[in-house]
Amino acid sequence: MSEPATQLRPKAKAPPPAPRIFDQTDAPADALRLRLEALRAKYANADARTLLRAAIKEEFPGKITTVSSFGSESVVLLHLISEIDPSVPVIFLNTGKLFGETLRYRDRLQEKLGLTDLRSIGPHPDDTRALDAEGTLWARDPDACCNFRKVLPLRRALSGFDAEITGRKRFQTQARTAMAPIELNGSRFVVNPLWNWTLQDLKEHILANELPRHPLVEDGYLSIGCMPCTNRVKDGDDYRSGRWSGTGKDECGIHENVEGDGI
């Protein structure tokens, strides 16, 4: 006697947990790894300007972008890029929770530096309605808030680019102390021309080139993100201690690669 049909059906498997946005199902191809090694060897002793010019003009022409928060230090990288090619796309994450001073600073820098391709992106309205209709998710679950306000929009915006330029530096967080000037994030190359710059280097560049500072810097904000999650930094405190104060969080999630080393 044949078994009932219900006994012949395979048991339904529980769906796998949803991967984070920048997690990859496969390791980067050997060709990408080989190119990464070649680029690192080629530009091992390159300064910020040399590395930037090579990335923009030679290695990834027309296929490279930069992501900027228009925060306290952003003007340095944007200034260097504008000197090489002001038409490099600049992706700006307008999370809907930014300081008004940041939005005005963005407009001022675009005019001052002559940036011709500034792309303001933000969370999808459907995500906002479904996940944070009241606008208070940042207080309950800051990781989830960063995910739909930053990680998801940036994933869409970076699609189609072979490389991105970041303004990350080793001194900023513990996770960044081992970062390299060129890295891989899945199949996309990450260029960090300011990787070994110090806070003093940044200040000197701003003064030497008479660049405008973010207006909140003078008010005690050293690292500037979304308004609800950014506080003033007390004298003697860590540079990024004003970000997500008291939560143990110091990264929003957009700079994590497949090795999980917090790029």
C-alpha positions as CSV (number, residue, x, y, z in Angstrom):
1,M,0.0,0.0,0.0
2,S,1.4,3.3,-1.0
3,E,2.2,5.9,1.6
4,P,-0.1,9.0,1.8
5,A,1.1,11.8,-0.4
6,T,1.7,14.0,2.6
7,Q,4.4,11.6,3.8
8,L,6.2,11.7,0.5
9,R,6.7,15.4,0.5
10,P,10.0,16.7,1.7
11,K,9.9,18.5,4.9
12,A,9.9,22.3,4.5
13,K,13.2,23.8,5.4
14,A,13.4,26.9,7.5
15,P,14.6,29.8,5.4
16,P,18.2,30.8,6.0
17,P,18.8,34.0,7.9
18,A,18.9,37.1,5.7
19,P,22.5,38.1,5.1
20,R,23.6,41.6,5.8
21,I,23.8,43.9,2.8
22,F,27.5,43.7,2.2
23,D,27.9,40.0,3.0
24,Q,28.9,38.0,0.0
25,T,27.8,34.4,-0.8
26,D,31.1,33.7,-2.6
27,A,34.6,34.8,-1.9
28,P,36.0,37.4,-4.3
29,A,37.2,35.8,-7.5
30,D,40.9,35.0,-7.7
31,A,41.3,37.6,-10.4
32,L,40.1,40.3,-8.1
33,R,42.4,39.1,-5.4
34,L,45.3,39.1,-7.8
35,R,44.5,42.6,-9.0
36,L,44.2,43.8,-5.3
37,E,47.7,42.5,-4.7
38,A,49.0,44.1,-7.8
39,L,47.5,47.5,-6.9
40,R,48.8,47.3,-3.4
41,A,52.3,46.6,-4.7
42,K,52.1,49.3,-7.4
43,Y,51.0,52.1,-5.0
44,A,52.6,50.9,-1.8
45,N,54.5,54.2,-1.4
46,A,51.9,56.5,-3.0
47,D,50.8,59.6,-1.1
48,A,47.1,60.6,-1.0
49,R,47.1,62.7,-4.2
50,T,49.1,60.1,-6.2
51,L,46.8,57.3,-5.2
52,L,43.7,59.3,-5.9
53,R,44.8,60.4,-9.3
54,A,45.7,56.9,-10.3
55,A,42.4,55.5,-9.1
56,I,40.4,58.1,-10.9
57,K,42.3,58.5,-14.1
58,E,44.1,55.2,-14.7
59,E,42.7,52.3,-12.7
60,F,38.9,52.9,-12.6
61,P,38.1,55.7,-15.1
62,G,34.4,56.4,-15.2
63,K,33.7,53.6,-12.8
64,I,34.6,55.1,-9.4
65,T,32.7,57.1,-6.9
66,T,33.0,58.5,-3.5
67,V,30.6,58.5,-0.5
68,S,30.6,61.6,1.6
69,S,28.8,62.5,4.8
70,F,29.8,66.1,4.5
71,G,30.9,65.8,8.1
72,S,33.6,67.5,10.1
73,E,36.5,66.2,7.9
74,S,34.8,65.5,4.6
75,V,36.1,68.7,2.9
76,V,39.6,67.3,2.8
77,L,38.9,64.4,0.6
78,L,36.4,66.3,-1.5
79,H,38.9,69.0,-2.1
80,L,41.6,66.5,-3.2
81,I,39.1,64.8,-5.6
82,S,37.9,68.2,-7.0
83,E,41.5,69.1,-7.9
84,I,41.8,65.9,-10.0
85,D,38.3,65.6,-11.4
86,P,35.3,67.5,-10.0
87,S,32.9,65.3,-12.1
88,V,33.6,62.2,-10.0
89,P,30.2,61.2,-8.6
90,V,29.7,62.1,-4.9
91,I,27.1,60.1,-3.1
92,F,25.6,61.8,-0.1
93,L,23.4,59.8,2.3
94,N,20.6,62.0,3.4
95,T,19.2,59.8,6.1
96,G,16.3,62.2,7.0
97,K,17.9,62.6,10.5
98,L,20.8,65.0,9.6
99,F,21.6,68.3,11.2
100,G,20.4,71.3,9.1
101,E,23.9,72.6,9.3
102,T,25.1,69.5,7.4
103,L,22.7,70.1,4.6
104,R,23.7,73.7,4.3
105,Y,27.4,72.7,4.5
106,R,26.8,70.2,1.6
107,D,25.4,73.0,-0.6
108,R,28.3,75.3,0.3
109,L,31.0,72.8,-0.5
110,Q,29.4,71.8,-3.8
111,E,29.6,75.4,-4.9
112,K,33.0,76.1,-3.4
113,L,34.7,73.0,-4.9
114,G,32.7,72.9,-8.1
115,L,31.4,69.4,-7.7
116,T,29.3,68.6,-10.7
117,D,27.8,65.2,-9.9
118,L,26.4,65.3,-6.3
119,R,23.9,62.5,-5.8
120,S,21.7,62.8,-2.6
121,I,20.2,59.5,-1.7
122,G,18.0,58.4,1.1
123,P,15.8,55.6,2.6
124,H,13.0,54.2,0.5
125,P,9.6,55.6,1.5
126,D,8.2,52.1,1.8
127,D,11.0,51.2,4.3
128,T,10.4,54.3,6.3
129,R,6.6,53.6,6.6
130,A,7.2,49.9,7.4
131,L,10.1,50.2,9.8
132,D,10.1,53.7,11.3
133,A,6.8,55.4,10.8
134,E,7.2,57.3,14.0
135,G,10.8,58.2,13.4
136,T,12.1,56.8,16.7
137,L,13.8,53.6,15.6
138,W,17.2,55.2,16.3
139,A,16.4,55.1,20.1
140,R,15.2,51.5,20.1
141,D,17.5,49.8,17.6
142,P,20.2,52.0,16.2
143,D,21.7,49.1,14.1
144,A,18.3,48.6,12.4
145,C,18.0,52.3,11.9
146,C,21.4,52.6,10.2
147,N,20.6,49.6,8.1
148,F,17.5,50.9,6.3
149,R,18.6,54.6,6.4
150,K,22.2,54.1,5.2
151,V,23.2,50.5,4.2
152,L,20.2,49.7,2.0
153,P,20.2,53.1,0.1
154,L,24.0,52.9,-0.4
155,R,23.8,49.4,-1.8
156,R,21.5,50.7,-4.5
157,A,23.6,53.7,-5.2
158,L,26.9,51.9,-5.5
159,S,25.5,49.4,-8.0
160,G,27.5,49.6,-11.3
161,F,30.7,51.1,-9.8
162,D,33.9,49.1,-9.7
163,A,35.5,51.2,-7.0
164,E,34.7,53.7,-4.3
165,I,36.8,56.3,-2.5
166,T,36.4,56.7,1.2
167,G,37.7,59.2,3.7
168,R,38.3,56.6,6.4
169,K,41.4,56.9,8.6
170,R,43.2,54.6,10.9
171,F,43.0,56.9,13.9
172,Q,39.2,57.0,13.9
173,T,38.2,53.7,15.4
174,Q,39.7,50.5,16.8
175,A,38.3,48.6,13.8
176,R,40.1,50.8,11.4
177,T,43.6,50.6,12.9
178,A,44.6,47.8,10.5
179,M,43.0,49.2,7.4
180,A,45.0,49.3,4.1
181,P,45.0,52.1,1.5
182,I,43.4,49.7,-1.0
183,E,40.9,47.0,-0.1
184,L,38.2,44.8,-1.5
185,N,34.5,44.9,-0.5
186,G,33.1,41.9,-2.3
187,S,33.7,42.6,-6.0
188,R,34.2,46.4,-5.5
189,F,37.6,48.0,-4.8
190,V,37.8,50.5,-1.9
191,V,40.4,53.2,-2.0
192,N,41.3,54.9,1.2
193,P,43.8,57.7,0.3
194,L,43.7,59.3,3.8
195,W,44.2,56.0,5.6
196,N,47.3,57.1,7.5
197,W,46.5,60.8,7.9
198,T,46.2,62.1,11.5
199,L,43.7,64.6,12.8
200,Q,46.5,67.2,12.8
201,D,47.2,66.5,9.1
202,L,43.5,67.1,8.3
203,K,43.5,70.4,10.2
204,E,46.7,71.6,8.5
205,H,45.3,70.8,5.0
206,I,42.1,72.7,5.8
207,L,44.0,75.7,7.0
208,A,46.6,75.7,4.2
209,N,43.9,75.6,1.5
210,E,41.5,77.9,3.4
211,L,38.7,75.4,3.2
212,P,35.4,76.0,5.1
213,R,34.8,73.9,8.2
214,H,31.5,72.3,9.2
215,P,29.8,74.9,11.4
216,L,29.2,72.4,14.2
217,V,32.9,71.8,14.8
218,E,33.4,75.0,16.7
219,D,30.4,73.9,18.9
220,G,32.3,70.7,20.1
221,Y,31.1,68.2,17.5
222,L,34.2,66.3,16.2
223,S,32.6,63.4,14.3
224,I,29.2,64.4,12.8
225,G,26.4,62.0,11.8
226,C,22.7,61.9,12.3
227,M,21.4,64.5,14.8
228,P,19.7,62.1,17.3
229,C,22.9,59.9,17.5
230,T,25.6,62.6,17.6
231,N,26.7,64.5,20.8
232,R,29.4,67.0,21.6
233,V,32.8,65.5,22.6
234,K,34.1,66.5,26.0
235,D,37.7,67.6,26.3
236,G,40.0,64.6,26.5
237,D,37.3,62.1,25.2
238,D,37.8,59.9,22.2
239,Y,37.4,61.5,18.8
240,R,34.3,59.5,18.0
241,S,32.9,59.3,21.5
242,G,30.0,61.5,20.5
243,R,28.7,59.0,18.0
244,W,26.1,56.6,19.4
245,S,27.2,57.5,23.0
246,G,26.7,54.8,25.5
247,T,25.7,52.1,23.1
248,G,29.1,50.4,22.3
249,K,28.4,51.1,18.6
250,D,31.0,53.0,16.5
251,E,30.2,51.9,12.9
252,C,27.0,52.3,11.0
253,G,27.6,49.2,8.8
254,I,28.4,50.6,5.4
255,H,32.1,50.0,5.8
256,E,32.1,46.2,6.4
257,N,33.6,43.8,3.9
258,V,33.5,40.0,3.5
259,E,36.3,39.4,6.0
260,G,34.3,41.5,8.6
261,D,37.3,43.7,9.4
262,G,35.2,46.9,9.4
263,I,36.4,48.6,6.3
